[in-house]
Amino acid sequence: MVKEIILQLLFSEVTKIQFYGLIFLLGSFTVASLSDLRRMAAQKDFMEVWLLFTVIISLYDIYLVWNETLTPSGFFLKWILIVGFALASWKYVHFLFSLADMDIAAITSMASLLSPFYIIVFYLLLLILNHIMAPSLKKFGNGFLYPFLPVVFTSSVLILIIVILNFV
C-alpha cells in the first residue's frame, strides 16, 4: 500500500488528455492574465470554464481508477492535496495566499492535471514566483491587491516544462 502510494506520487505519467488539457489551460491563462493586468479582474466566464474543466478531469480520474490505471490511494491523495491547498489559499483562510475565487479556480484546474508530487511542486512554484513577481504586479493593483493570474500562468508554464523534461 505505501509502496504504491509512493510510486503514484513520484512516477505517474501524464496522459495525452492531461497534456492537451495543460495546453488548453495555458491558452486560457494567457488571455485571463492580460485581462487581469488591464482591469484587475478577468471575465467570470473563465472561472466557470476552469471549474467545469476541474469537474471533467476529476471524472476522468475516476475513469482511470475504474480501469486500474490510477490507484484509489493515488486518486484520494491527489484530490486531498488539491482541496487542501485550495482551502489554504482562499482569501477567507489566508494560510498560503489570500486569493479570490477566480484565482483558486485557475490554480485548481491546473493542479487537477498533475500527480500529487507535481501538485506540491506547482504550489512551491506559485509561492516562489509570487514573491518574485508581486512587486511588479502591485503596480497594476490597488493597495495590497494585485493581479495573481500572471503568477498562475508563469507557474503553469514552468510546471509544463518540468513535466516535459521529466518524461522525455
Protein Blocks (a to p, Z undefined) as FASTA:
>chain_A
ZZmmmmmmmmcccdfklmmmmmmmmmmmmmmmmmmmmnopacfklmmmmmmmmmmmmmmm
mmmmmnomacfklmmmmmmmmmmmmmmmpmklommmccdfklmmmmmmmmmmpcfklmmm
mmmmmmmmmmmmmmmmmmmmghjbccfklmmmmmmmmmmmmmmmmmZZ
